[in-house]
Amino acid sequence: MTAFPITEAMPIQFGGPLPGAADVVIIGGGIIGVTTALFLARRNISVTLVE
């Protein structure tokens, strides 16, 4: 069995450029944050989700 691939020593990092602007910034990628981002995006509101 292999260890879980995400650790403090090897965190996931976003490699792309950060967005220049957003209508809404959501801090927290739990079920509420992700669902809120989804519903806003469906209404064509630009959303940045930060975990």
PyMOL commands that set and color helices and strands:
alter all, ss='L'
color gray80, all
select helices_A, chain A and resi 31-42
alter helices_A, ss='H'
color red, helices_A
select strands_A, chain A and resi 24-27+47-50
alter strands_A, ss='S'
color yellow, strands_A
deselect
rebuild
show_as cartoon
